[in-house]
Structures are given as C-alpha cells and as structure tokens.
Amino acid sequence: MKNVKNSEAPVSTVTLDKNVVDAPTGNIYESISIVAKRANQINSEIKKELIEKLDEFATYNDSLEEIFENKEQIEVSKYYEKLPKPHSLAMQEWIDGKVYYRNTLEESQDK
C-alpha cells in the first residue's frame, strides 16, 4: 500500500461538505456506498500487507511458555496503528477523484 504513506487523509475525524461528497454521483447514498466498498478494498490490502510483515517474525513453537516480545514486530504493529483508517483513506480518494466507479443499472437501461 504505497499510497497510504503519502496520503493526505486525516487521522482523526473531520466534517466534510455533503455537496463535495455527493457531487460525482448526485446522490449522497450512492456516493457513500461507493466509498464504503473502496474502504473495504483498502482494509483488505492493509490487512494482507500487515499479515505478510508479521509472518516474517513468526516463530512456530509448541510451547506457550516461550512467548517473547519481538521489538521489530511491535514497531510494525505501531506503524499500522498510526495510519489513517481505511474509511478516511477511501473518502480522501473519493474527494480527489481517484476512485473509478460505474453505474451498471444505468448501463443496462441504455441498451
């Protein structure tokens, strides 16, 4: 997720202008639905990347007594905790016009 690191998405909650959010579709519900689907995609990408990085530190022991803290693993986890949330990243992409979408219902009616 290289775009997460350079994203201008806010880390905390911000208020957005409804007219800016629904401008591309003309319908706030449709816009929110598209952003929610994109947030799910981003969340899946981040989760996959995090699991891959944490698997590098995995130790496969049968004994629970040998659990220890790995400093690098903790740093990786802290980095991902500080990233903007997927819904914030998706909304920033939407506002910046970086989300591709199409209305399949309108396309089927045009035929």
C-alpha positions, 0 to 999 in steps of 0.5 A: 500500500504505497499510497497510504504513506503519502496520503493526505487523509486525516487521522482523526475525524473531520466534517466534510461538505455533503455537496463535495461528497455527493457531487460525482454521483448526485446522490449522497447514498450512492456516493457513500456506498461507493466509498464504503466498498473502496474502504473495504478494498483498502482494509483488505490490502492493509490487512494482507500487507500487515499479515505478510510483515508479521509472518516474517517474525513468526516463530512456530513453537509448541510451547506457550511458555516461550512467548517473547516480545519481538521489538521489530514486530511491535514497531510494525504493529505501531506503524499500522496503528498510526495510519489513517483508517481505511474509511478516511483513506477511501473518502480522501480518494473519493474527494480527489477523484481517484476512485473509478466507479460505474453505474451498471443499472444505468448501463443496462437501461441504455441498451 
